[in-house]
Amino acid sequence: MNSIVRSVVSRISVSLPEALLRQLDHMVMERGFESRSQAIAEMINQQLLEHKQEMGEDIMAGTITLVYDHSTPGLQQQLAVLQHEHLSEVISSLHIHLMHAHTMEVILVQGPAARLQQIADRMLTCRGVINGKLQLTTAIIPPVHPLPA
C-alpha cells in the first residue's frame, strides 16, 4: 500500500523591499519553482544546512568537488594519500579528465561535519588545486556493513 507522507505546513509572513521581491520573483521564474514559498523554503533549508555544518558534530553526507591541474608534480598522489588517511569518511571518488591538463574529482564523504570540512580544507589547499567545494546534506548513507557491536 502506497501512502504519501505529508508534513505539517505553517504559514508565516515576510516583508521584503520591493526591489528584493522583484529579484525573488525573477529567480522563482528562472529556476522553475512552483511558488515563492518553495524558493524561500529551499533558501532557508540551505542556510540551516550551513549552520549545522558550522556546528560541527552532526553526521552528514556530501561531496568534495575539486578541479585541479593534474600535471602538478605529486598532486594526484597527495590527494590519494589524503583519501586513504580518511577511509572512515571517504566513501567513493570519481574523476574525469577535462581540457588543458585539468581533472575534476568528486569525492563522496560522510562523517561529522567539522571533520569533513577539515578533510576538504586539506585537499583544497594542495598546490595545483584550482578550485573546489564541500557540499553537505543532513541525509546520511546507510552503512554498507554494520559495525560489530
MITORKOL-961610 format. One record per residue: residue number from 0; x, z, y of N, C-alpha, C in turn; residue in three letters. Coordinates in Angstrom, 3 decimals. Layout:
! MITORKOL-961610
SITE  pos      n.xx      n.zz      n.yy     ca.xx     ca.zz     ca.yy      c.xx      c.zz      c.yy  code
SITE  NUM         X         Z         Y         X         Z         Y         X         Z         Y   ALA
...
! end
This chain:
! MITORKOL-961610
SITE  pos      n.xx      n.zz      n.yy     ca.xx     ca.zz     ca.yy      c.xx      c.zz      c.yy  code
SITE    0     0.845     0.000    -1.173     0.000     0.000     0.000     0.893     0.000     1.241   MET
SITE    1     0.701    -0.981     2.096     1.466    -1.069     3.344     0.751    -0.304     4.429   ASN
SITE    2     1.480     0.529     5.112     0.893     1.235     6.246     1.830     1.100     7.428   SER
SITE    3     1.268     0.917     8.583     2.049     0.801     9.795     2.172     2.180    10.412   ILE
SITE    4     3.415     2.596    10.655     3.660     3.889    11.272     3.681     3.677    12.783   VAL
SITE    5     2.812     4.380    13.467     2.755     4.269    14.927     3.145     5.595    15.535   ARG
SITE    6     3.973     5.521    16.558     4.360     6.742    17.240     3.416     6.970    18.412   SER
SITE    7     3.336     8.214    18.803     2.506     8.580    19.932     3.172     8.049    21.200   VAL
SITE    8     2.398     7.456    22.056     2.908     6.905    23.305     2.375     7.736    24.460   VAL
SITE    9     3.265     8.100    25.372     2.863     8.839    26.564     3.039     7.932    27.771   SER
SITE   10     2.151     8.070    28.717     2.243     7.284    29.952     2.950     8.110    31.018   ARG
SITE   11     3.819     7.441    31.758     4.477     8.070    32.892     4.326     7.124    34.082   ILE
SITE   12     4.561     7.643    35.238     4.512     6.822    36.441     5.915     6.743    37.022   SER
SITE   13     6.317     5.546    37.428     7.639     5.343    38.000     7.473     4.624    39.331   VAL
SITE   14     8.094     5.136    40.363     8.072     4.491    41.672     9.396     3.782    41.891   SER
SITE   15     9.326     2.501    42.278    10.531     1.709    42.490    10.457     1.003    43.838   LEU
SITE   16    11.602     0.808    44.472    11.618    -0.030    45.667    11.193    -1.453    45.288   PRO
SITE   17    10.565    -2.155    46.194    10.023    -3.492    45.924    11.083    -4.449    45.383   GLU
SITE   18    12.275    -4.430    45.972    13.340    -5.341    45.519    13.742    -5.047    44.070   ALA
SITE   19    13.810    -3.781    43.710    14.158    -3.410    42.340    13.055    -3.831    41.369   LEU
SITE   20    11.812    -3.691    41.776    10.687    -4.114    40.939    10.736    -5.628    40.701   LEU
SITE   21    11.053    -6.404    41.731    11.170    -7.866    41.562    12.282    -8.199    40.569   ARG
SITE   22    13.410    -7.496    40.684    14.517    -7.731    39.739    14.106    -7.365    38.320   GLN
SITE   23    13.377    -6.262    38.179    12.895    -5.863    36.854    11.969    -6.924    36.281   LEU
SITE   24    11.020    -7.387    37.076    10.078    -8.411    36.602    10.809    -9.690    36.209   ASP
SITE   25    11.823   -10.058    36.964    12.615   -11.244    36.649    13.330   -11.062    35.299   HIS
SITE   26    13.931    -9.882    35.082    14.610    -9.607    33.824    13.626    -9.598    32.653   MET
SITE   27    12.454    -8.999    32.859    11.423    -8.957    31.808    11.082   -10.380    31.377   VAL
SITE   28    10.905   -11.257    32.347    10.554   -12.643    32.047    11.720   -13.364    31.354   MET
SITE   29    12.930   -13.231    31.905    14.091   -13.924    31.339    14.415   -13.492    29.919   GLU
SITE   30    14.312   -12.209    29.651    14.682   -11.703    28.328    13.533   -11.721    27.338   ARG
SITE   31    12.323   -12.027    27.813    11.186   -12.183    26.902    10.544   -10.887    26.459   GLY
SITE   32    10.679    -9.825    27.249     9.984    -8.589    26.924     8.483    -8.815    27.045   PHE
SITE   33     7.715    -8.065    26.271     6.262    -8.161    26.344     5.721    -7.518    27.615   GLU
SITE   34     6.455    -6.536    28.144     5.960    -5.808    29.309     7.108    -5.091    30.007   SER
SITE   35     6.829    -4.603    31.203     7.791    -3.756    31.903     8.085    -2.513    31.068   ARG
SITE   36     7.054    -1.959    30.466     7.218    -0.734    29.675     8.224    -0.938    28.544   SER
SITE   37     8.128    -2.079    27.873     9.058    -2.349    26.782    10.493    -2.436    27.306   GLN
SITE   38    10.674    -3.101    28.439    12.016    -3.232    29.028    12.557    -1.870    29.450   ALA
SITE   39    11.732    -1.088    30.101    12.170     0.235    30.565    12.469     1.143    29.373   ILE
SITE   40    11.653     1.068    28.336    11.900     1.878    27.134    13.252     1.512    26.511   ALA
SITE   41    13.589     0.215    26.485    14.884    -0.193    25.939    16.025     0.349    26.789   GLU
SITE   42    15.872     0.287    28.109    16.917     0.796    29.000    17.105     2.302    28.829   MET
SITE   43    16.010     3.035    28.705    16.097     4.486    28.503    16.770     4.786    27.168   ILE
SITE   44    16.381     4.039    26.133    16.984     4.233    24.816    18.487     3.998    24.882   ASN
SITE   45    18.917     2.962    25.593    20.352     2.685    25.727    21.066     3.831    26.436   GLN
SITE   46    20.471     4.368    27.479    21.085     5.483    28.201    21.164     6.731    27.324   GLN
SITE   47    20.130     6.975    26.509    20.152     8.121    25.605    21.243     7.966    24.547   LEU
SITE   48    21.418     6.741    24.042    22.490     6.493    23.082    23.854     6.768    23.710   LEU
SITE   49    24.038     6.299    24.944    25.307     6.537    25.621    25.529     8.027    25.846   GLU
SITE   50    24.466     8.739    26.166    24.572    10.184    26.369    24.975    10.870    25.063   HIS
SITE   51    24.324    10.494    23.953    24.678    11.075    22.650    26.123    10.747    22.301   LYS
SITE   52    26.537     9.524    22.629    27.905     9.117    22.341    28.884    10.000    23.096   GLN
SITE   53    28.566    10.321    24.328    29.439    11.173    25.130    29.460    12.602    24.602   GLU
SITE   54    28.361    13.055    23.987    28.277    14.421    23.490    29.208    14.624    22.301   MET
SITE   55    29.398    13.607    21.473    30.484    13.648    20.539    30.283    13.920    19.084   GLY
SITE   56    29.437    14.816    18.656    29.438    15.199    17.245    28.309    14.595    16.415   GLU
SITE   57    27.371    13.898    17.046    26.315    13.248    16.269    26.922    12.131    15.424   ASP
SITE   58    26.460    12.011    14.178    26.904    10.928    13.309    26.173     9.667    13.744   ILE
SITE   59    26.941     8.627    14.003    26.377     7.374    14.468    27.028     6.223    13.712   MET
SITE   60    26.344     5.089    13.686    26.897     3.863    13.117    27.083     2.873    14.253   ALA
SITE   61    28.002     1.944    14.077    28.192     0.962    15.127    29.270    -0.035    14.783   GLY
SITE   62    29.687    -0.746    15.821    30.724    -1.749    15.669    31.776    -1.576    16.758   THR
SITE   63    32.993    -1.906    16.382    34.069    -2.070    17.349    34.358    -3.566    17.343   ILE
SITE   64    34.131    -4.211    18.469    34.378    -5.646    18.579    35.631    -5.856    19.415   THR
SITE   65    36.588    -6.582    18.854    37.863    -6.836    19.526    38.090    -8.342    19.648   LEU
SITE   66    38.670    -8.753    20.746    39.222   -10.102    20.877    40.696    -9.894    21.177   VAL
SITE   67    41.547   -10.516    20.361    42.979   -10.315    20.548    43.757   -11.594    20.313   TYR
SITE   68    44.966   -11.574    20.820    45.897   -12.681    20.656    46.642   -12.452    19.350   ASP
SITE   69    46.298   -13.224    18.321    46.907   -12.970    17.012    48.365   -13.410    16.934   HIS
SITE   70    48.879   -14.027    17.988    50.308   -14.373    17.993    51.175   -13.222    18.507   SER
SITE   71    50.545   -12.107    18.939    51.306   -10.942    19.383    51.990   -10.314    18.164   THR
SITE   72    53.317   -10.218    18.183    54.039    -9.693    17.018    53.564    -8.295    16.612   PRO
SITE   73    53.230    -8.158    15.330    52.861    -6.868    14.764    51.450    -6.380    15.052   GLY
SITE   74    50.680    -7.099    15.863    49.356    -6.605    16.252    48.400    -6.531    15.069   LEU
SITE   75    48.314    -7.584    14.279    47.380    -7.554    13.151    47.739    -6.447    12.167   GLN
SITE   76    49.016    -6.232    11.938    49.461    -5.137    11.067    49.073    -3.789    11.663   GLN
SITE   77    49.265    -3.632    12.962    48.928    -2.376    13.644    47.429    -2.092    13.530   GLN
SITE   78    46.589    -3.106    13.720    45.136    -2.915    13.598    44.740    -2.582    12.160   LEU
SITE   79    45.394    -3.219    11.196    45.108    -2.921     9.786    45.493    -1.488     9.443   ALA
SITE   80    46.645    -1.040     9.925    47.087     0.338     9.675    46.094     1.321    10.280   VAL
SITE   81    45.627     1.063    11.506    44.642     1.951    12.141    43.370     2.042    11.299   LEU
SITE   82    42.934     0.914    10.763    41.733     0.935     9.918    41.974     1.736     8.643   GLN
SITE   83    43.144     1.590     8.056    43.468     2.347     6.842    43.585     3.841     7.119   HIS
SITE   84    44.045     4.196     8.307    44.135     5.613     8.675    42.755     6.249     8.809   GLU
SITE   85    41.724     5.438     8.974    40.368     5.946     9.210    39.393     5.406     8.167   HIS
SITE   86    39.795     5.484     6.893    38.949     4.964     5.811    37.590     5.656     5.748   LEU
SITE   87    37.512     6.908     6.188    36.231     7.622     6.160    35.252     7.055     7.177   SER
SITE   88    35.762     6.434     8.241    34.892     5.914     9.296    34.727     4.393     9.250   GLU
SITE   89    35.745     3.675     8.800    35.691     2.210     8.778    34.998     1.756     7.493   VAL
SITE   90    33.884     1.066     7.662    33.098     0.605     6.517    33.526    -0.797     6.091   ILE
SITE   91    33.689    -1.670     7.065    33.977    -3.069     6.778    34.497    -3.738     8.047   SER
SITE   92    35.129    -4.900     7.871    35.521    -5.672     9.048    35.416    -7.154     8.740   SER
SITE   93    35.257    -7.906     9.802    35.145    -9.359     9.709    35.924    -9.936    10.867   LEU
SITE   94    36.692   -10.956    10.616    37.367   -11.596    11.740    37.181   -13.101    11.664   HIS
SITE   95    37.156   -13.709    12.846    37.080   -15.164    12.927    38.148   -15.631    13.905   ILE
SITE   96    38.693   -16.782    13.610    39.727   -17.350    14.464    39.076   -18.167    15.555   HIS
SITE   97    39.461   -17.880    16.787    38.963   -18.589    17.951    40.039   -19.558    18.425   LEU
SITE   98    39.740   -20.264    19.459    40.722   -21.200    20.018    41.819   -20.441    20.763   MET
SITE   99    42.947   -21.121    20.964    44.065   -20.627    21.773    44.661   -19.329    21.233   HIS
SITE  100    44.894   -19.250    19.926    45.552   -18.109    19.285    44.772   -16.806    19.427   ALA
SITE  101    43.466   -16.903    19.622    42.642   -15.703    19.733    41.871   -15.480    18.439   HIS
SITE  102    41.656   -14.211    18.142    40.860   -13.800    16.993    39.819   -12.804    17.474   THR
SITE  103    38.609   -12.909    16.938    37.578   -11.904    17.180    37.416   -11.122    15.885   MET
SITE  104    37.470    -9.809    15.995    37.282    -8.947    14.831    36.157    -7.972    15.134   GLU
SITE  105    35.242    -7.852    14.177    34.129    -6.912    14.286    34.298    -5.906    13.156   VAL
SITE  106    34.402    -4.633    13.533    34.663    -3.566    12.570    33.434    -2.662    12.526   ILE
SITE  107    32.822    -2.553    11.361    31.654    -1.692    11.164    32.143    -0.275    10.906   LEU
SITE  108    31.631     0.679    11.691    32.099     2.065    11.609    30.919     3.035    11.542   VAL
SITE  109    31.193     4.218    11.023    30.215     5.307    11.010    30.952     6.633    11.012   GLN
SITE  110    30.421     7.574    11.795    31.037     8.893    11.869    30.638     9.579    13.151   GLY
SITE  111    31.268    10.730    13.442    30.981    11.417    14.703    31.342    10.515    15.885   PRO
SITE  112    30.461    10.462    16.856    30.630     9.544    17.981    31.984     9.709    18.671   ALA
SITE  113    32.406    10.939    18.891    33.677    11.160    19.587    34.844    10.595    18.776   ALA
SITE  114    34.782    10.749    17.466    35.849    10.221    16.595    35.866     8.694    16.645   ARG
SITE  115    34.684     8.080    16.608    34.603     6.620    16.680    35.156     6.117    18.009   LEU
SITE  116    34.894     6.851    19.083    35.426     6.472    20.390    36.950     6.560    20.392   GLN
SITE  117    37.501     7.587    19.747    38.961     7.721    19.662    39.574     6.544    18.904   GLN
SITE  118    38.932     6.168    17.795    39.427     5.041    17.000    39.376     3.766    17.835   ILE
SITE  119    38.243     3.538    18.491    38.098     2.341    19.325    39.147     2.333    20.432   ALA
SITE  120    39.360     3.475    21.071    40.345     3.553    22.154    41.743     3.199    21.648   ASP
SITE  121    42.075     3.682    20.465    43.410     3.370    19.909    43.552     1.869    19.665   ARG
SITE  122    42.483     1.237    19.186    42.530    -0.206    18.935    42.562    -1.000    20.239   MET
SITE  123    41.733    -0.587    21.186    41.615    -1.325    22.447    42.892    -1.276    23.283   LEU
SITE  124    43.705    -0.257    23.074    44.924    -0.123    23.871    46.154    -0.735    23.205   THR
SITE  125    45.962    -1.367    22.054    47.085    -2.046    21.403    47.509    -3.259    22.227   CYS
SITE  126    48.812    -3.446    22.342    49.332    -4.610    23.051    48.859    -5.884    22.356   ARG
SITE  127    48.241    -6.793    23.116    47.730    -8.048    22.578    46.210    -8.079    22.471   GLY
SITE  128    45.561    -6.902    22.560    44.095    -6.875    22.560    43.642    -7.290    23.955   VAL
SITE  129    42.817    -8.314    24.012    42.370    -8.877    25.287    41.173    -8.104    25.818   ILE
SITE  130    40.206    -7.866    24.949    39.072    -7.031    25.326    38.374    -6.536    24.080   ASN
SITE  131    37.480    -5.594    24.266    36.750    -5.042    23.140    35.738    -4.021    23.607   GLY
SITE  132    34.924    -3.597    22.653    33.866    -2.648    22.993    33.400    -1.921    21.738   LYS
SITE  133    33.090    -0.649    21.905    32.437     0.144    20.864    30.956     0.149    21.179   LEU
SITE  134    30.138    -0.239    20.214    28.678    -0.223    20.371    28.109     0.658    19.264   GLN
SITE  135    27.365     1.711    19.647    26.846     2.665    18.671    25.328     2.707    18.665   LEU
SITE  136    24.789     3.178    17.540    23.360     3.422    17.399    23.175     4.734    16.652   THR
SITE  137    22.037     5.380    16.848    21.802     6.653    16.162    21.421     6.460    14.703   THR
SITE  138    21.031     5.249    14.323    20.734     4.986    12.915    22.033     5.072    12.134   ALA
SITE  139    21.960     5.577    10.905    23.175     5.674    10.102    23.009     4.906     8.803   ILE
SITE  140    24.138     4.544     8.222    24.176     3.792     6.979    24.098     4.780     5.825   ILE
SITE  141    23.197     4.551     4.853    23.160     5.454     3.706    24.475     5.378     2.929   PRO
SITE  142    24.912     6.477     2.333    26.164     6.453     1.579    26.075     5.494     0.395   PRO
SITE  143    27.146     4.736     0.181    27.194     3.809    -0.954    27.275     4.617    -2.242   VAL
SITE  144    28.109     5.644    -2.232    28.240     6.547    -3.367    28.126     7.963    -2.830   HIS
SITE  145    27.186     8.747    -3.331    27.064    10.130    -2.825    28.351    10.919    -3.084   PRO
SITE  146    28.699    11.757    -2.141    29.871    12.605    -2.295    29.595    13.661    -3.348   LEU
SITE  147    30.616    14.067    -4.099    30.413    15.112    -5.102    30.024    16.433    -4.419   PRO
SITE  148    29.175    17.186    -5.077    28.692    18.458    -4.488    29.722    19.530    -4.526   ALA
! end
